[in-house]
Amino acid sequence: MKKFILYVLSIILIILIIILFALQSGFLYPKIKLYFFKTKGHHAVLISIQKKSNKYLLTTNEKIQYAIEELLKGPDKKEKKLNYFSFIPSGTLLNNIEIKNNIAYLDFNKKIESGGGIENMEGRLSQIVFTTTQFPQIKKVRFLINGKEIKSFSGEGLTDVDKPLGRNNMKKILP
């Protein structure tokens, strides 16, 4: 009986050590990169900001959802003071995420395409694509609005999004 109790206590100790290691290493609370713009000279430059998540994120879906929801909030007060900004309109919501064949299908509400100008559209697409493709399992992003795949972005058809977009399709510097 004493051997059994010792055995159980040993297993409990090992489990506690594994949990402690997971918490310390960031495995359960991973660091996520959010991509915002910052003015440099006469250009807006896409720059990543690393943030530690405040909740357990185990799957790629959970990580993407957390990252995009944080991105949609925009820069915090500290980041704004450092002149970071977002081209994503306030009120944009992520409806759903689906992953198939290394492509993240991101479904947003209609607000994602509000506001005009080619630079604004390219900027917000770049922010979303770079934030989503930081995860090795994701190579490209396909945009949906209210559950429907779209061919162009914004009511004026400013930006073609009829195919999944990867980092090589995006601009990191805007005029």
N, C-alpha and C positions, 0 to 999 in steps of 0.2 A: 504494500500500500504506500509506503514511504517513497519507493522508487517511482510509482505512478504519479504521486503528487509532485515530486521533483521533475519528472518528465513534463508534466503539464505546465509547471512554472517556467521551465526552460523554453517551451514553445511560446508562452505568453511574452516572455522577455524578448525573444527573437522577433516576434510580431511588433512589439513596441519599438524596437530598434529600427525595423524596416519603416514603420510609420514616421518615426522621427527623421530618418534619412530622407524620406519622400517630402516631408514638410520643409526641411532645410535646403534640399537641392532645388526646389522650385518645380518639382515634377507635378505636384497637385495644383500649385498656384504658379503657372508659367508666366514668363515675361512675354508680353505681346508688343509688337511694333505697330504704331499708328502713323500714318503718313499724312502730314500737313504741309502747307506751303509757308515759305518765309521769303520776304522781300530781300533781294540782294542786288544792289544797284538798281537797274531798271527792269529787273526780271523777278518773276516768282519762281522759287526753286523748291522742288519736292524734297522734304527731309523727314526721316523717320524719328519718332520719339518712342523710347522704350518705356513701357509701364508694366508693373507687376499686377496680375489679375487679383481680384479680391474674393474669388470663389473658385471652387474645384472645377477644373476643365480637363476632362480626360479624352474626349473624342475630338476629331478634327472639326466636326460640325459645331460642337460647343465652343471651341476656340475661335472659329470664324464668327459665330454669332456674337460672342463677347467682343471681339475686335471691331466688328462692324458697328455694333451698338455703341461702343465707346467712340468710334470715329464719328458717328452721326451726332454725338453730343457736341462735337467741336472741341477746340483747344480750351483747357481750363484757364483760370485767371492768371496763373503763373506763366503759362505758355503764351497767352495773349500779351502779357507784358514783355515777353521776348519776341514779339511781332510774328508769332505763328498765326496762320489763319486757314480757313477751310472754304472751298468752293461749293460744298454740299449745303443746300438750302435747309434752314431751320424747319423742323416739322417733318423731315423725311423719316420714314419708318421702314424697317426691314420686316417684310411679311413672312418670308420663308427662305430656307436654304436647303438645297439638295445637291449631293455630290455624285457625279457619274463620270467614269473614265478620266479622272484627274481634272475635271471641269466643275467649278462651283457655279451652280445656278442660283443667282441671288434675285429674289423677288421683292421689289420695293413698292411703296405706294406712289401715286402720281406726282407727289411733291418733288421727287428726285429729279424730274426734268423741268421744274419751274425755274424761272430766271433765264436770261438770255445771254447770247454771246458765245462764240466758238471757244474762246479761252476758258470761260466758266465751265462749259460742258466738258472740254478736254481735261480740265483740272480736276473736276469731281470724279470723272471716270478713272483718271490716273490714281487718285487717292484710294479709291475702292479696289482697283485691280492690284496695286502694290500691297495694300493692307491684306488682301485675301490671299495673294500668291506667296506670302512669306512662309506659308506652311508647305513643306516638301511634297505633300500629296496633291497639291493644287498647282496646275500649270496655267490655267486660263479661267476666265470668268465670263459667264453668259448672263446678260441682264434681262430681267422680266419686270413688267409693271402690272400689278394687280393680277398676277397669275398668267399673263400672256407674254410670249416672246415678242420682242420688238425689233424692227429693222433699222430704225433711226432713233436718235435721242433728241428730245424736245419736239414741240409741236411744229417747228420749222424744218425738221429733218436735218439739223446741223451736223450731227455726228453719226456715222454708220456704226451700228452695233448688231448687224445681222448675223455675225459669227462670234464665237467666243474670242475674247481679247486676252492677250498675255502681256507681260512686261515690255516685250519688244514692240508692241503696238502703241505704247503710251509715251507721253512727253513728260520729262522730268523738269524742264525749264520752259516757262511760258513768258511771252513778251510782256 
